[in-house]
Amino acid sequence: MATKLNRKALELARDLVKKGKVERDIRDDWSEHAPSTDDENSFIDKHGFEEFSKWHLGIDREQSEGTKGSVSFPFGDFKKVHRCAIISLESRAAQYDHDDIRKAAKDLLDEIDAEK
């Protein structure tokens, strides 16, 4: 299994949660709230791929570095952590046996819900 937990992304997500930069939406909102391809490309153009990768809890070192295929499990819109994204990615990580990512997502969700 090539996809592993992106620790830099987890650090960013935790920092954003601590700062209150969280969108407290519901599970099914992520399909509407997820950044579009144009949003992603614009972010990469402005901030570079390394910053883009920090918005994804999954990283695959076997994929070509610096490509969108090397990152997975997005958790926000480049400004805030979205609760709906965390719920969605926790479920997907469990489905595909990415236990480290699932656990990180569960912990993030607990942190978000504790901040209410």
RAURKA-V177972 format. One record per backbone hydrogen bond with DSSP energy under -0.5 kcal/mol. CO is the residue of the C=O (numbers start at 0). NH is the residue of the N-H. If there is no record, write none. Layout:
# RAURKA-V177972
co=CO nh=NH
co=CO nh=NH
This chain:
# RAURKA-V177972
co=1 nh=60
co=3 nh=58
co=4 nh=6
co=5 nh=9
co=6 nh=10
co=7 nh=11
co=8 nh=12
co=9 nh=13
co=10 nh=14
co=11 nh=15
co=12 nh=16
co=13 nh=17
co=14 nh=18
co=15 nh=20
co=16 nh=19
co=19 nh=21
co=20 nh=80
co=21 nh=23
co=22 nh=24
co=22 nh=82
co=25 nh=28
co=26 nh=29
co=28 nh=31
co=28 nh=32
co=29 nh=33
co=35 nh=39
co=36 nh=40
co=37 nh=41
co=38 nh=42
co=39 nh=43
co=40 nh=44
co=41 nh=45
co=42 nh=46
co=43 nh=47
co=47 nh=51
co=48 nh=52
co=49 nh=53
co=50 nh=53
co=51 nh=54
co=52 nh=55
co=54 nh=74
co=54 nh=75
co=56 nh=5
co=57 nh=71
co=58 nh=3
co=58 nh=60
co=59 nh=62
co=63 nh=66
co=66 nh=69
co=67 nh=70
co=69 nh=59
co=71 nh=57
co=72 nh=56
co=74 nh=81
co=79 nh=76
co=80 nh=22
co=80 nh=82
co=81 nh=85
co=82 nh=86
co=83 nh=87
co=84 nh=88
co=85 nh=89
co=86 nh=90
co=87 nh=91
co=88 nh=92
co=89 nh=93
co=90 nh=94
co=91 nh=95
co=92 nh=97
co=93 nh=96
co=96 nh=98
co=97 nh=101
co=98 nh=102
co=99 nh=103
co=100 nh=104
co=101 nh=105
co=102 nh=106
co=103 nh=107
co=104 nh=108
co=105 nh=109
co=106 nh=110
co=107 nh=111
co=108 nh=112
co=109 nh=113
co=110 nh=114
co=111 nh=114
co=112 nh=115
